[in-house]
Amino acid sequence: MYAQMSQSEHHAYQAHLFIMIEFTTGVAFLMSSLYGAGQADSHVANLAAVAQSRRTEQTIIREIVRPLKNENDIETYLRDQFSDKPILIDIAWCESRFHQFNADGTVVRGIKNSSDIGIMQINEKYHADEAAKLKLDIYTAEGNIAFADYLYNKYGAKPWSSSAKCWSQELAKK
């Protein structure tokens, strides 16, 4: 993600990191002077967790403000979201080449099964009701990706077994 930023985004990111480091260092110094070094360490760890949480909140806000529409944004988002589940990135590539929408703005549908929807080719006949119960819209990039994560956590890669020939080859290349 960092490598794909423009120069001005790099500077803004570095400035943000500098501010966070300065803030954390200042708080650590203050906490250690008030409570002693041992307890300050746990408070600093809590602050780091809060900072990570805020980064995640900012990512979510940015995604709401700027919906994922093109394959470059989608690929970046997938690589960030599924850094711990790279198989899902390979599945997305094999299923849709990271496309949620066609050039005319309609949702990508499967070639062999037109009930398969979007980036992760979620089958609407089998999964639309369950996704709706989870308040996920599989017709949006974000909802499609989130429901794929849910499916993967529940069933592993089984829902995408029909494309396993493609994504298993992608995994073998790595």
C-alpha positions in Angstrom: 0.0 0.0 0.0 2.8 2.5 0.9 4.6 1.9 -2.4 1.4 2.9 -4.3 1.1 6.3 -2.8 1.9 9.5 -4.6 4.7 11.7 -3.3 2.3 14.1 -1.5 0.6 11.1 0.1 4.0 9.7 1.2 4.8 13.1 2.9 1.4 13.2 4.6 1.8 9.6 5.8 5.3 10.3 7.1 4.1 13.4 8.9 1.2 11.5 10.4 3.6 8.8 11.6 5.9 11.4 13.1 3.1 13.0 15.0 1.9 9.6 16.3 5.4 8.7 17.5 5.9 12.1 19.2 2.5 11.8 20.8 3.2 8.2 22.0 6.6 9.2 23.3 5.2 12.2 25.2 2.5 10.1 26.8 5.0 7.3 27.7 7.1 9.9 29.5 4.2 11.4 31.3 2.8 8.0 32.3 6.2 6.8 33.6 6.6 10.0 35.6 3.2 9.6 37.2 3.0 5.8 37.6 6.5 4.5 37.3 8.1 2.6 34.4 6.4 -0.8 34.8 2.8 0.5 34.6 3.6 3.0 31.9 4.5 0.2 29.6 1.0 -1.3 29.7 -0.5 2.1 29.2 1.7 2.7 26.2 0.6 -0.7 24.8 -3.0 0.4 25.2 -2.3 3.6 23.4 -0.7 1.7 20.5 -3.8 -0.4 20.3 -6.0 2.7 20.2 -3.8 4.2 17.5 -4.2 1.0 15.4 -7.9 1.1 16.0 -8.1 4.7 14.8 -6.1 3.8 11.7 -8.6 1.1 11.0 -11.5 3.6 11.6 -9.9 6.0 9.2 -9.5 3.3 6.6 -13.2 2.4 7.0 -14.2 6.1 6.7 -12.1 6.6 3.6 -13.7 3.5 2.1 -17.2 4.9 2.8 -16.3 8.2 1.3 -14.6 6.7 -1.7 -16.3 3.5 -2.7 -14.2 0.8 -4.4 -14.9 1.1 -8.1 -11.9 0.2 -10.1 -9.7 -2.9 -10.1 -6.6 -1.0 -8.8 -8.4 0.2 -5.7 -10.0 -3.2 -5.3 -6.7 -5.0 -5.6 -5.0 -2.7 -3.0 -8.0 -3.1 -0.7 -7.9 -6.9 -1.0 -4.2 -7.1 -0.4 -4.6 -5.0 2.8 -7.7 -6.8 4.0 -6.5 -10.3 3.3 -2.8 -10.0 4.1 -3.3 -12.9 6.4 -5.4 -14.9 3.9 -3.6 -14.6 0.6 -5.6 -17.4 -0.9 -8.6 -15.0 -1.1 -6.5 -12.5 -3.2 -5.8 -15.4 -5.6 -9.4 -16.4 -5.6 -10.5 -12.8 -6.4 -8.0 -12.7 -9.3 -9.2 -16.0 -10.7 -12.9 -15.2 -10.3 -13.1 -11.7 -11.6 -9.6 -10.2 -12.2 -10.5 -7.8 -9.3 -13.6 -6.4 -11.1 -16.8 -5.7 -9.3 -18.4 -3.7 -12.2 -18.4 -4.0 -16.0 -17.4 -1.0 -18.1 -21.1 -0.1 -18.4 -21.5 0.0 -14.6 -23.4 -3.2 -14.1 -22.2 -5.8 -11.6 -19.9 -8.5 -13.0 -21.7 -11.8 -13.3 -20.2 -15.2 -13.8 -19.7 -16.5 -17.3 -20.7 -20.1 -16.4 -23.3 -19.1 -13.8 -24.9 -15.7 -14.0 -26.0 -16.0 -10.3 -22.3 -15.5 -9.4 -21.8 -11.8 -8.4 -18.9 -9.5 -8.3 -15.2 -9.7 -7.3 -15.5 -12.9 -5.3 -18.3 -14.3 -7.5 -20.7 -14.8 -4.6 -23.7 -16.9 -5.7 -26.8 -14.9 -5.1 -29.1 -17.9 -5.2 -27.3 -19.5 -2.3 -25.9 -16.6 -0.3 -28.0 -13.4 -0.9 -30.4 -14.0 2.0 -27.5 -14.8 4.4 -25.6 -11.8 3.3 -28.6 -9.6 3.8 -29.1 -11.0 7.4 -25.5 -9.9 8.0 -26.3 -6.5 6.5 -23.8 -7.1 3.7 -24.6 -6.0 0.1 -22.9 -8.5 -2.2 -23.6 -6.1 -5.1 -21.1 -3.6 -3.7 -17.3 -4.2 -3.7 -17.1 -3.8 0.1 -20.1 -6.1 0.8 -18.9 -8.7 -1.7 -15.4 -8.8 -0.1 -16.8 -8.8 3.4 -19.2 -11.7 2.7 -16.3 -13.6 1.0 -14.3 -13.2 4.2 -17.3 -14.5 6.2 -17.7 -17.5 3.8 -14.0 -18.3 4.0 -14.0 -18.2 7.8 -17.0 -20.5 7.9 -16.2 -23.0 5.0 -12.6 -22.3 3.9 -12.0 -22.2 0.2 -14.8 -24.7 -0.6 -17.3 -22.1 -2.0 -14.7 -21.4 -4.7 -13.8 -25.0 -5.5 -15.0 -24.7 -9.1 -12.1 -22.3 -9.8 -9.5 -24.2 -7.7 -7.6 -25.1 -10.8 -6.8 -21.4 -11.3 -6.1 -20.3 -7.7 -4.2 -23.4 -6.7 -1.9 -22.7 -9.6 -1.5 -19.1 -8.4 -0.6 -20.4 -4.9 1.9 -22.8 -6.4 3.7 -19.9 -8.2 4.5 -18.2 -4.9 
